[in-house]
């Protein structure tokens, strides 16, 4: 029995509900693309990426893992915390000042809220990004640019071009598939970005491998017989192929197994309507046709 499985029920339930990384083929492939962007030498025309996926597919966890893989320690000689990968959250309004304030938060620098114009702030940001050794700037929820006016969108895209050209760092935009439209209006940016995608799950071998790894990560005391084509079809269909929904259902089944003393997930566990609460795919019947989960498209 694994050490985690020897803990008491509440400790194991807390572990089940905690966020954790489950490796799978599509995510590993995308991590490889992100690493290629990180490893490219500084040059006039940097290759940038647009990481796309439906909400709940695990994009944010993926970029956090990418950041951890390339993290470095505190530079004692320079007195600076180096940050080769800077991960920021796109502000709700795509203004230059708000954008740069989010960058400051990401590198844990003091807020620049007292600035009302972007000129001085822009120069300060460039200096700080150089000081921390930024090689990749990840912009999560980049689709927020779409809520801005056409003028705001145009100015924001110009800002991205400026950062890429001046700092010679790679940009990674992260968002839902609609985020692609944010870049289509700028020919220069469009030619510098490649799409990579976390596709919706379908009931194939990739989903079988993912569910197996997910169940194995749970601190149950008995093996769980969940290798079933019917179960995979049910998980993919009722969750809409979204990773978050699949994980919720399996984790709730595991919590139930601990509380009832069964200590294993059974196929009958998924007959309980309660574990599907809030998991039904939004827009069911109108969602785009899922891609195979083992595939990641790179344009």
Residue, then its C-alpha position, 0 to 999 in steps of 0.5 A: x500500500x502506498x504511504x498516502x493510502x495509509x493516511x486517515x480518510x480526511x487527509x486523503x480526501x484533502x489530497x484528492x481535492x488538491x490541485x496536481x499535475x496529471x501527465x498526458x500525451x497532448x500536454x507533454x507535446x505542448x510542453x515541448x513546443x513551449x520549450x522550443x520557444x524558450x530555447x530559441x536564441x534572441x533574434x530580430x524575428x522571434x517565434x511566438x505561440x498561441x496556446x488555445x483550448x476550451x475553458x477547463x482544459x488545463x491551460x493555466x496548469x500547463x503554463x505553470x508547469x512550464x514556468x517551474x521547469x525553467x525556474x532559476x534561483x535568486x542571483x546573489x551577485x546581482x541581487x535579483x530574482x531571475x525570471x526566465x519565464x514571466x507568467x502574467x494574467x491579461x487585465x480585463x481592459x486591454x490598456x497599456x497601463x493595466x497591462x504593465x501593472x499586471x507584468x509588475x505583479x508577475x515579477x513581484x515588483x512594486x505597483x505603478x498605479x500612480x502612472x496615468x500614461x504608458x510612456x515612462x511605465x513602458x521604459x521602466x517595464x523593459x528595464x525590469x524585464x531585462x533585469x530579471x532575464x525574461x526570455x518568454x512572456x506568457x499572457x494568460x487569458x489573452x482573449x480578454x483583448x476582445x472586450x476592448x474597443x477596436x482602437x484598444x485592440x489595435x494599440x494592444x497588438x502594437x504593444x505586443x509587437x513592440x515588446x517582441x521586437x525591443x526585448x527579443x523575447x518569445x510571446x506566448x498567448x493563452x486563451x480560448x479558441x476565439x483568442x485567435x481572432x484577436x491576432x488575425x487583424x494584425x498581419x505582422x503578429x499573425x505571421x509570427x504566431x503558431x497555434x498549439x491546441x489542447x483538444x477536447x477529449x474523445x473516448x480513445x486510447x489517450x483518454x484511457x491513459x489519462x483516466x488510468x493515470x488520474x485514478x492511480x494518483x488517488x490515495x485509495x487502498x484497493x485497485x479500481x476497475x475502471x478500464x471500460x470503453x463504455x465509461x470512457x464514452x460516458x466521461x467524454x460525452x457528459x463532460x463535453x471532453x473537458x479535462x476539468x469535468x472528467x477530473x471532478x467526476x473521478x475525484x468525487x467517485x474517489x471521495x465516495x469510495x473512501x467515505x463508504x469504505x469501499x476504497x475503490x472506484x467501481x463502474x457503478x460509482x458513475x451511476x450516482x447523479x450527484x457526482x455529475x452535478x455541475x459537470x454537464x457540458x455547456x452548450x451541449x449539442x452546439x460545441x465544435x466537434x472534438x479533436x483526438x486528445x492525443x493530437x496537438x495542432x501546430x500551424 
